[in-house]
Amino acid sequence: MLIIVLVIHVLIALTLVGVVLLQRSEGGALGIGGGSGGGGGLMSGRSAGNVLTKSTGVLGGAFMATSILLALLSGRDGDSGSFLDEPPPPAETEQAPPEEPRGPSVPLDR
């Protein structure tokens, strides 16, 4: 279930990015952007009923809903702790006895 919601969430996010990038710039940011021409602004009648604006709102709501659903589903998992909460594994306290010194590896009687 979590993976299905996650895939839907990613698809909504990508679609939302595409719809936002398709929208026309309102301008006003230091004269940068397409602008609306003469007198039309954010509250004009033409932009109020725009399909892209409405779809952005719907996709934004769906994105928030899937975000909340993912948070709820991940909290339902049996392991609710963090890996930082677990104590570190115990260090090995047993040490191997030191190795006995061996004789020379090169023969000495030549």
Residue pairs with C-beta under 8 A, 6 or more apart in sequence:
1 73
2 70
2 73
2 74
5 66
5 69
5 70
5 73
6 70
8 66
9 63
9 66
9 67
9 70
12 59
12 62
12 63
12 66
13 63
15 59
16 56
16 59
16 60
16 63
19 52
19 55
19 56
19 59
20 56
22 52
23 50
23 52
23 53
23 56
24 34
24 36
25 33
25 34
25 35
26 33
26 35
26 36
26 41
26 42
26 47
27 33
27 34
27 35
27 36
28 35
36 44
36 47
40 46
40 47
47 53
